[in-house]
Amino acid sequence: MSHLAAMMGGMFTEELRTARTALEAIAQSFDATCSGRAAVGLLEELATIRHLADGVTARVSKRIAETNVFVAYGDRTAQELCARLGGVGTGDARRAIEHATRLESLPATDAAVRAGRLSGPEAALISAVAVHDPILETELLAAAGNGLSPLRDACVSARARTEDPEARARRQHAARTLTMWNNVDGMVEGHFRLAPEVGGALRAAIQQQTQRVFRAQHRAGIHDPHHAYAADALAQLVIGEPDAAKPAVGYATHVVIDHAVLIRGTALPGETCEIPGVGPVNARWVQELLGEAFVTAVIKKGRDITTVAHLGRHIPAELRTAMIVGGHECCVEGCTRREYLEIDHCEVDDAKGGPAAWWNLEHLCSVDHRRKTRGWHLGPRDPVTGKRKLEPPGTTRAA
């Protein structure tokens, strides 16, 4: 049996070498002056090749772990060997091995990977959720056709509704982590993972502090990218602002929760208990939160928000809250940015007397907001997705 396996491995190696030789020839002779449409076609083919390579790489990495062959090469673990040969981090190698293991129990996802229809990140998202409940596999494979961000949202929602809320809260708390390191330039980088109840509050605090930094910098004539302001905001929140006399920044966390869930303390399938833009949260945490924070009551009818009321001492802008609850994401079709959003008059411009009304306001990311300022215009809202097309100057606006 081992002799047959060696023969099969040798055959695959020769086939891969042939494919690599063909790709090397293409890379050497490729002319980047092709037309834009030709470039799109090339990218589609290259994407499929990369998907196929990612799938095979994960299965090969898993086999290296199973055979312990890494010892013969002087590596301590299979992840170290795979990371060294693949030029990736050991964490990436470990996740690839875990992903290949999960695919063994998910035949439909495995078939999509072998056909090159799923990227490595897409397949990893699906397998990480569907391995706990294979019934979700078909649903998540369909969601993959909408892009990586919508797929991630679908995975978060699917796992939340099939897991006991208390068990989910305990698992997420145990999975919290923060690591930091120095990059090649000596700068400090890091990675962290927090439960949504904590992470949502942290995100809200950083976003509000980022706006304060943005305003202060612009008043001083300094124009940096928003992600640079966010870095300043994080540092100020953790180690303090340069001017210690300034008060600490406050923030508001918006939670959308069904009345029945609030009373019961747990969400049933089809019910809502989430932080917009973050995802489902534990209903009991919301019950505890209400003891020390103001309540935002949101009444929805389908996709439309009909009433927003704030109960308590603090009264934020009602429309701003409604927009956060209605979908904290750039409204432009194809854009899934959720950070550094700006509120824009979409139907009637503010300069033309457009009202600050629910029907006239949308979230735009900084990139799309600049385009609209330069003459691009928004089309009508799609009745299904709620998104709008952003058309360049000179095109006819749809009625």
Secondary structure by P-SEA (a helix, b strand, c coil): caaaaaaaaaaaaaaaaaaaaaaaaaaaaccccccaaaaaaaaaaaaaaaaaaaaaaaaaaaaaaaaccccccccccaaaaaaaaacccaaaaaaaaaaaaaacccaaaaaaaaaccccaaaaaaaaacccccccaaaaaaaaccccaaaaaaaaaaaaaaaccaaaaaaaaaaacbbbbbbcccccccccccccaaaaaaaaaaaaaaaaaaaaaaaaacccccaaaaaaaaaaaaaccccccccccbbbbbbbbbcaaaaaaccccccccccccccccccaaaaaaaaacbbbbbbbbccccccbbbbcccccccaaaaaaaaacccccccccccccbbbbbbcccccccccccccccbbbbcaaaaaaaaaccccccccccccbbbbbcccccccc
